[in-house]
Amino acid sequence: MNASNPSDWIERSLKSVWHPCTQMQHHETVPLVPVARGQGAWLYDFDGKRYLDAISSWWVNMFGHANPRINAALKDQLDKLEHAMLAGFTHEPVIRLSEQLSARTGHALGHCFYASDGASATEIALKMSVHAWHNIGHRNKREFVCLKNSYHGETLGALAVTDVPLFREAYGALLQQTHVVATPDARQAEQGETGADVARRAAQDLDTLLEKRSGHIAAVIVEPLVQCAAGMAMHDPIYLKLVRELCDKHQVHLIADEIAVGNGRTGTFFACEQASIWPDFLCLSKGISGGYLPLSLVMTREAIYQAFYHREVSRGFLHSHSYTGNPLACRAALETLAIFEEEDVLNCNRERGARLTAALSPLTTHDKVKHFRRRGMIWAFDAVIDDPEQAKTFSRRFFGIALEHELLLRPIGNTVYLMPPYCLSDEEIDGLAERTMAVFNKVISQ
Ligand SMILES: *Cc1c(COP(=O)(O)O)cnc(C)c1O
């Protein structure tokens, strides 16, 4: 194997590696890119070509690849403790991370339960909710409510609260029945309606369901402010306020899945801050470790914690994963939080965000663009494509042409979105906007 120019890596990968979220046969035409290294917002291949990682490598990378601060923290941690089990033992990185995250909620969510990936965090929140109701004597409360077009992960429990037919189709019989309520997606606004009007209508739909069924419902799960996998469907923060009120009124838990929208992505550290609410469970993953290592957690309230606190083993939350609270992952997360603090990231992102919005402004009046929208560090717009055959292949064609323009972008259906890491220079921001528009115009004119 020639390590410096592995010309056969694509072929070998396609033979032996089953790639995620991929119809493997499409790789007969869609490029597979072997990555040699990453630096800042860029990924480099073996032919000296580079790609601006404008979707933060599936929404995880916060401060660029090979970030010097996170690299140094991990090297230091590696020589101290790579891993220890978290049952019966504890360690400094997991303690400090829990304390700091709790402080960011004003200690409203003071207890952190750890896992490795996002879907596991969803599973934990669902199980904790049902088990908490069970422990306080409400044994009928074991159903869940999710939003239309919601996405909360792809393990069986998480898939049950995921309303994406393509992902569910083959597994329907294995999934627990879930109530699906109206989405507050602001794109549904009718003539003269605001996003807040749509949100109120959606909340009314939830109220109607809870009115009838709350005796059997454990929790409502919501992705606050932006339903990312639904194609960056954005909603008015009033929706979260109303859902919080309804959950209190009907005695149902609120689970906020901030796996994608947490970590400053929507402009505040937690998306829920923009509605001045706290959920009963808050799920974090993706960017929490800076995009370095698998880490997820569920934060919850004192009252939930107390529902499990008892001398009986079976009343405890006995869920576990082998790598729960891995010290390396927690250390990467601590350094990520330190960067947020010390480099005034949320304020800097306001400037970066304004610059990118201005640079993308030609799209707002483009005749093939609908619903140009932005929340914090997420930009999205929908391509108007009349030919259904062209629409079907839009995402794949866009991805391929973007690569030719040194750009990593993967549209969701006909929605083009940008979710860049929080480290772009002015030149990179301007270049990103130019390339995005050039690629879009090329794809749309095919
Ligand atoms: C990515 C994602 C998940 C699942 O996380 P994985 O680490 O991919 O299992 C769950 N919820 C939301 C909102 C996500 O974006």
The ligand as an ORCA input file, in Angstrom:
! r2SCAN-3c Opt
* xyz 0 1
  C     -27.802     13.561     14.714
  C     -28.992     13.670     15.545
  C     -29.391     12.621     16.394
  C     -28.690     11.295     16.433
  O     -27.342     11.388     16.809
  P     -26.350     10.211     16.374
  O     -25.076     10.549     17.055
  O     -26.255     10.287     14.872
  O     -26.953      8.937     16.832
  C     -30.514     12.806     17.175
  N     -31.199     13.956     17.149
  C     -30.834     14.983     16.355
  C     -31.628     16.236     16.395
  C     -29.743     14.870     15.510
  O     -29.405     15.865     14.695
*
